[in-house]
Amino acid sequence: MLNSPEILGLGEIVVDWVAQIPHFPKPDEKIDSFHQEIFGGGVTANFLVATTRLGVFSGFIGAVGQDENGEFLIKDLKNEGVDTKYTYKKGDLKTPVNFIIVASNSGEKIIIQSPYMQYSLSIKDLDNDYIASSKLLHTTAIYHELTEEAIKIAKKNNVKISLDLESQIAVRGWNKLKKIIQNVDVLLPNKEGAMSITKTNSPKEAASFLTKKGIPLVIITLGSQGALISTENFQKVISSYNINKVIDTTGAGDTFIGAFSVAYWIKGWDLVKACKYANAAAGIKIGKLGARTGMPTHKEILAFLEERNENLF
């Protein structure tokens, strides 16, 4: 194993309390859940698990509470091979628990996020050498000032910067976030986040807005439609793969971003090939309940592609 991680994630980690129901209920409707389970979650932590399953040593910069849930999450990361040297236990805070409701008739989900998501990490919690020795720093900007500082360290040391922009962060607005966004090497918003931050009406319009602001690469995840790749001179939708049975879409975006990051930044593949590989990874993931359960290995992705006569190599 490498002495220091190639990929670092700065962001959130949570406990996912997942309930499966037949369909989403109407207001005031009572519905029976037929399965409930606890998983490790949080988009940044999920992303890192996706990269480690693909053979890349990765590390998590973040925090949990000094409680049973926090111990569970750190143990879970260690079991996956994620470096937790800078995963802090904060005694004055609670480990967040998200409630995820999955409808079995579609595999779609509703996520109710914990009020304890944003931990009080400070600048002193960042280790300059830890970031400088990596190849990619990935973040969600959930810690705003901390993210700005981490980006400064990364840029000073020629570390690539990746930002997963979700809608609940995008609502902070362009003026608040532009200092972060305009310093990344790749921006990976979901379609809601992309349209929210740009105040546009479609992913393509949003992507054009963002590339014109100087972002070298924008990849907007489109759910079941795949992903939209955009650079200053190029725009293309990479379609997702048809999946017969969708169990749970939770973590599909995190899986996509993790697989893309490994393929593009670590293996050095071209954009289209990297996105097809990432689409395959996400397609495999949605066949299992839980954000991380179905995250595939490289071997599993190759088998998935071979079954569909898709030859990336």
N, C-alpha and C positions, 0 to 999 in steps of 0.2 A: 504494500500500500504506500502511496505517496506520503511524504511528511506533512504536506499542507494541501488543503483542498484546491482543486482546479476551479470549482464553481462555489460561490458563496450566495446565500440568500439572506437578505435583511428584511424582516417583516413579522408576520403573524403565525401563531400556532394555537390551535384550539382543540377541545374535545368536541367531536361530532356525535350528538345523540340523534340517531336516525330511526324514523318510524315509517314503515310501508303501509299504505292504505290503498283501497281499490281504486279510488278516484278522489279528486279534490272536492271537498264538501262545499255546499252552498252556505251562505250566512245562516247561523243558528242551527245548522245541521250537525247532529252528533254521528260520528262514524267510528267503526271499530278498526283499530290497527291490527294487522295480522302478523307483524314482525317488528321487533325493536332491537337495536344493537348499538353499542358504543364503539367509536373508531377514533383514531388520531386524525386531525384535520388542520385546516388553516392553509390558505392558498400558497404562501411561501414555503411552508413545511411540506406541503403536498408536492410542489414543484421539485424540491430537493430529493424527495423519495423517488420521484420519476427519474431523475438523473442518476441516482445511485443504482437503481435497478438496471440501468443501461450501462453500468460499469464505470461511472465517473465519480471519483471521490469528491464529496461536496460537504459544505459546512453551513450551519444555521446560526445566524446572529439574531437573537430575540430573547424573550423572557416568558416564564410561567410563574404562577404563584407557588409559594412554598407549602403545597398541599398535596393531597393524594392524586388529584387530577394532573398536577404538574409533574409528579414522579412518573405517572403513567405515560405522559407525552414524551418525556426525555428518554425513558426506557424504550419506547416504541421507535424513536429516531435512532437510538444506538443499535437496536436490533436490525434496522435497515442499513446500517453502515454510515449514517450521517454523523459528521463530526459535531459534537455539542460543547466544545471547549468554551465557546462564547454564547451559550444558551444559559441565561441567568435565572436564578430562583429569587423572586422578590417576595419577601416575607409580609410586606404590607399590602399585597394585592392578591386578588383571586384569579385562579386560572379560568379563562373564558370557556363557556360551554355554548355551542351553537345548536339550535334545534332545526333539524332537516326533515321535511315531510316529502316523501317520495310516492308519487301516484303510479301504481303498477300497470295501469292501462296505457301509460305513455312513457314512463321512465323519467318524466320531468319532475323537478323538485321546487320546493319553496324553502328558503333559508332564513331563519330568524337569528340575527347575529347578537352575540353577547354584548352587554354594555362594558365589559372588561377587556375588549379587544386591544385597546391602545395602552400599552404599558409605558411606564415612565423611564425608558432608557435615556441615557444622557450621552453627551459627547465623550465622556471618559470611558464609556463602555465599548468604544470602538478601538480596535487594535490596528495601528497603521500597518505593521508588518504582515498581519494576517490578510488584510485586504490587498496589499501590494504584491503578495506572492501568488495571488489567484489569477485566473485568466478571465473570469466573468463575474461581475457583481450584479445580482438580480434582486430587484426590490419592488414593492407595491406602493412606496411612499406613504405608508400608514403613519410612520414617524417622520414628520415633515423636516424639521431642522436636522435631525440625525441623518436623514437621507441626503440632504444637501452636503453635509460634511463628508459622508461616505463617498459621494460622487467626486468631491474634490480630491480625496485620497486616491480614488481609482484613476481619475484622469491624469493625475501627477505621475502615476506609475504605469501608464499605458494598459490599464485593465479595462476591458470592454464593459459597457453598462447596459443593462436590460431592465425595462420597466413594464410591469403588468399593471395596466390602469383599469381598475374596476369602477363601476358606476358610482359607488358610495364615496370614492375618493375624487372622481371627476367632478362631483357637485361642488367641490371647493372652488372651481372656476379656473379659467385660463390664466388670469392675472396672478393668482396665487401659486399656480403650479408650473408656469412657463419656465422658471429658472431651473427646475428639475427636468422637465420634459425636453427642453432644447439642448440639454447636455447628454442625452442618452444616445447610444448607438443603435438601439432598436426599441421601438415602442410597440407593446402588444396589448392593446385594449380589447375588451369585448365590444360588441356593436353599440350597446347602450352607453358605455363609457365614452366611446369615440364620438358619438353624436352629441352627447351631453357637453363634453369639454369644448367642442367646436361649434355648437349650436347650429348644426346642419341637419338635413332630413334623410340622409342615407349614408351607409358606410363608405361608399365611393367618394361622396362629397367630403366626408370627414377625413378620409385618407389624403385627399388632394390638399385640403387645408393644412394638415399636419406636415406633409412633405414640403409644402411651400414655406413653412416656418423653419425649414432647415434640418428636419429630422431625417437622417439618411435612409432609414428603413422603418416602415410601419406595417405591421401585420395585425389585421383586425379579425378576431375569431367570430365566426358567424353561426355557431351552433351546428345544427344538422346540415347546413349548407357548406360547411368547410371553413376556409380562411381566405381573406383578401390580402394579397401581397402588394405593397406600394413602395416605389422609390420615386425620385423626381421625374424619371423618364419611363416608368414601367408600372403597369397595374394589371393584376391577373387574379382571378378567383381560382383557388385550388379546391376542387370539390371533395367532399367527405366520401367515405366508403359506405355502401349500403349495409346496414346491420339488421339481421332478421329479428332479433329480440333485444330491445333496449330495456335494461333493468334499472339503471340509475345513472343520470348524467352528471351527478356531483363529481367534481374533480376532473372532468373531461378537458376543460380548458387548461388546468394545471398540468395535466399529462401532455397535452399538445405542446405547451411552452417548454416543458422539460425536455421532451424528445427533440423539438426543434433546436433548442440550445445545444444539446449534445451533438446533433448532426451538423449544425452550421458553425458553431463557435469552436467546438473541440475537434470534430472530425474534418471540418473544412469543406463540407459538401456545398453544392450550389443551392440557391434559394428554393427552386421548385422541388428538387429532390428532397431537401430537408423538410419542406412542408408536407410532401406526400408521406414521408416517414412519420412525421408528427401526427398527421391525420389517421394513419394506421394505428399508432399507439393509442390515440383517443378512442378510436373505434373498438379496440379490444377492451379498453377500460370500462366502457358503458355496459358491458355484459355482466358486470358484477356489482353488488351492493357495496356502498362505501366509497369514499373519495379515492382511497389508495389501493383497495383490494385487487382491482383488476389491472393495475399499472403493470405493463409488460416488460419482459426482458428483450434484449436485442434478438435473441433466437426466436422468441414468440412473434415479434414483428415480422421477421423474415418469413416465417411459416404463414402468417396472415396474408402477406403480400403474394406469396407463391400460390395460395389457394385462389387468389383473384387474378392470376396470370399477370401480375404487376412486377416487372423486373426493373428495379432501380439500379442494379449493378451490372 
